[in-house]
Amino acid sequence: MKEDGFEERTKGRVLVVKGWAPQVLIFSHPAIGAFLTHCGWNSTIEGISAGIPLITLPFIGDQFCNQKLAVQILKTGVSLGVDKPTMFGNEKSGFLLKKEQAQNAIHQLMDEGDEGTERRKRAKELGVMAKKAVESGGSSYCNITLFIQDIIRQSHKMSA
């Protein structure tokens, strides 16, 4: 980014985070309208849980399954069109993202048309569901409580 002068050109308008970024905290900011993601499991779940629609750009492995989950099953995202993995060491022959593809995905997700509106609405609904799941009495809360209780029971059996 320094080589092309990006930081200097965008100084005062853009925040550049280098290294680890507090993704969950960033997602809670009201200015975040969508999330461009490689579809790693944690990032996918964090984006969905935050109620943010996704723009997907997978590279390898399970990222393609996670893209399918977000775009086709949950209907909270749009794909940039990557349909096959990029092999390590062979990046030059991999997917080349064109500016128009990115623009189309952003417009598809963020415009006021039916599809974009529905995907944003669905993302918000899933975010609410995710928050309820981790509250006291929610499904995730109950399941982790049962899991911990089972571990405690098993440890008592082993020590008896």
Contacts in CASP RR format, 6 or more apart in sequence:
PFRMAT RR
TARGET T0000
AUTHOR 0000-0000-0000
METHOD contacts of the structure
MODEL  1
MKEDGFEERTKGRVLVVKGWAPQVLIFSHPAIGAFLTHCGWNSTIEGISA
GIPLITLPFIGDQFCNQKLAVQILKTGVSLGVDKPTMFGNEKSGFLLKKE
QAQNAIHQLMDEGDEGTERRKRAKELGVMAKKAVESGGSSYCNITLFIQD
IIRQSHKMSA
1 7 0 8 1.000
1 16 0 8 1.000
6 16 0 8 1.000
7 16 0 8 1.000
10 16 0 8 1.000
23 43 0 8 1.000
23 46 0 8 1.000
24 46 0 8 1.000
24 50 0 8 1.000
26 32 0 8 1.000
27 35 0 8 1.000
27 46 0 8 1.000
27 47 0 8 1.000
27 50 0 8 1.000
27 51 0 8 1.000
27 52 0 8 1.000
28 50 0 8 1.000
32 50 0 8 1.000
32 52 0 8 1.000
33 52 0 8 1.000
33 53 0 8 1.000
33 110 0 8 1.000
34 52 0 8 1.000
34 53 0 8 1.000
34 54 0 8 1.000
34 55 0 8 1.000
34 106 0 8 1.000
34 109 0 8 1.000
34 110 0 8 1.000
35 43 0 8 1.000
35 47 0 8 1.000
35 50 0 8 1.000
35 52 0 8 1.000
35 53 0 8 1.000
35 54 0 8 1.000
35 55 0 8 1.000
36 54 0 8 1.000
36 55 0 8 1.000
36 57 0 8 1.000
37 43 0 8 1.000
37 44 0 8 1.000
37 47 0 8 1.000
37 54 0 8 1.000
37 55 0 8 1.000
37 56 0 8 1.000
37 57 0 8 1.000
38 57 0 8 1.000
38 58 0 8 1.000
38 59 0 8 1.000
38 63 0 8 1.000
39 54 0 8 1.000
39 56 0 8 1.000
39 57 0 8 1.000
39 58 0 8 1.000
39 63 0 8 1.000
39 64 0 8 1.000
39 66 0 8 1.000
39 67 0 8 1.000
39 70 0 8 1.000
40 58 0 8 1.000
40 62 0 8 1.000
40 63 0 8 1.000
40 66 0 8 1.000
41 62 0 8 1.000
41 66 0 8 1.000
44 54 0 8 1.000
44 66 0 8 1.000
44 69 0 8 1.000
44 70 0 8 1.000
47 54 0 8 1.000
48 54 0 8 1.000
48 70 0 8 1.000
48 74 0 8 1.000
48 76 0 8 1.000
48 123 0 8 1.000
48 126 0 8 1.000
48 127 0 8 1.000
48 130 0 8 1.000
49 126 0 8 1.000
49 127 0 8 1.000
49 130 0 8 1.000
49 131 0 8 1.000
50 127 0 8 1.000
51 76 0 8 1.000
51 123 0 8 1.000
51 124 0 8 1.000
51 126 0 8 1.000
51 127 0 8 1.000
51 128 0 8 1.000
51 130 0 8 1.000
52 123 0 8 1.000
53 76 0 8 1.000
53 77 0 8 1.000
53 78 0 8 1.000
53 109 0 8 1.000
53 116 0 8 1.000
53 119 0 8 1.000
53 120 0 8 1.000
53 123 0 8 1.000
54 70 0 8 1.000
54 71 0 8 1.000
54 76 0 8 1.000
54 77 0 8 1.000
54 78 0 8 1.000
54 123 0 8 1.000
55 77 0 8 1.000
55 78 0 8 1.000
55 80 0 8 1.000
55 102 0 8 1.000
55 105 0 8 1.000
55 106 0 8 1.000
55 109 0 8 1.000
56 67 0 8 1.000
56 70 0 8 1.000
56 71 0 8 1.000
56 77 0 8 1.000
56 78 0 8 1.000
56 79 0 8 1.000
56 80 0 8 1.000
56 82 0 8 1.000
57 80 0 8 1.000
57 82 0 8 1.000
57 97 0 8 1.000
58 64 0 8 1.000
58 66 0 8 1.000
58 67 0 8 1.000
58 82 0 8 1.000
58 85 0 8 1.000
59 82 0 8 1.000
59 85 0 8 1.000
59 86 0 8 1.000
59 95 0 8 1.000
60 85 0 8 1.000
60 86 0 8 1.000
60 88 0 8 1.000
61 85 0 8 1.000
64 82 0 8 1.000
64 85 0 8 1.000
67 79 0 8 1.000
67 82 0 8 1.000
70 76 0 8 1.000
70 77 0 8 1.000
71 77 0 8 1.000
71 78 0 8 1.000
71 79 0 8 1.000
74 122 0 8 1.000
74 126 0 8 1.000
75 118 0 8 1.000
75 119 0 8 1.000
75 122 0 8 1.000
76 119 0 8 1.000
76 122 0 8 1.000
76 123 0 8 1.000
76 126 0 8 1.000
77 109 0 8 1.000
77 119 0 8 1.000
77 123 0 8 1.000
78 105 0 8 1.000
78 108 0 8 1.000
78 109 0 8 1.000
78 119 0 8 1.000
79 105 0 8 1.000
80 97 0 8 1.000
80 101 0 8 1.000
80 102 0 8 1.000
80 105 0 8 1.000
81 95 0 8 1.000
81 101 0 8 1.000
82 95 0 8 1.000
84 95 0 8 1.000
86 94 0 8 1.000
86 95 0 8 1.000
87 94 0 8 1.000
108 115 0 8 1.000
108 116 0 8 1.000
109 116 0 8 1.000
109 119 0 8 1.000
109 120 0 8 1.000
110 116 0 8 1.000
110 120 0 8 1.000
132 138 0 8 1.000
133 139 0 8 1.000
133 140 0 8 1.000
133 141 0 8 1.000
134 140 0 8 1.000
134 141 0 8 1.000
135 141 0 8 1.000
END
